[in-house]
Amino acid sequence: MAIIYKWDIPQMNAHIQADGEDNVIYTVHYRYTGSEESGGETYSSTNIGTQSYTYVAGEPFVPYEDTEAFEAVVIGWLEGSLDVPAMQASIAASIQSQVTPVNEDLYFTWQNPTPPPAE
């Protein structure tokens, strides 16, 4: 099955007023998550980060709105300024390593660790 990617924008930082505009966003906090179902299990990986922006007076300005339409505008900013294909490749590799592990955790039994339950 194909990986499904989703943006989540939990927060934005904004200048209350700058260059004659209100709520001028200067940092977007994001999570970009990919998930895939395989063998009845759902696997996922998330890229978390922030992206900074600078508004220059006279350039087109999109005023902040607490709407899904404005969220789509912000996602457009992110997709225009981040290397989304590289993020997707990293997420895909992480999911693949969950689906088909190449590493495992080993423990010394005399140290009394609590290993995760076997699946």
C-alpha positions, 0 to 999 in steps of 0.5 A, a space after each residue: 500500500 502507498 504511504 499517505 502523507 499529512 501536514 499538521 501545523 500546531 503553532 505559528 509565531 507572528 509579529 502582532 504588527 509589522 510593516 503596516 500589517 497585523 499578525 505577520 507570521 514569522 515562524 511555522 511549527 510543523 509535523 509532516 507524517 507519513 503512514 502506511 498499512 502493511 500486513 494488518 499493521 499501521 506504520 508511521 514516521 514524522 518529521 518535526 520542525 520549524 520554518 522561518 519567514 520574513 515579510 517584506 513591505 510591499 510584497 503580497 500579504 495574506 492576512 491570518 485567518 483561523 480557517 482551513 483555507 488559511 491552513 492550506 496557504 501555510 502548507 503551500 508556504 512550507 511546500 515551497 520552502 522545504 525539500 518535501 521529496 527528501 522529507 518523504 524519502 526519509 519518512 519512507 525509509 523509516 517506515 520500511 525499517 519498521 516493516 522490515 527491521 534490520 536491527 534489534 535490541 539485545 539485553 543482558 538478562 542479569 541486568 534485569 531489563 524490561 524488554 518490549 513484548 514479543 509480537 
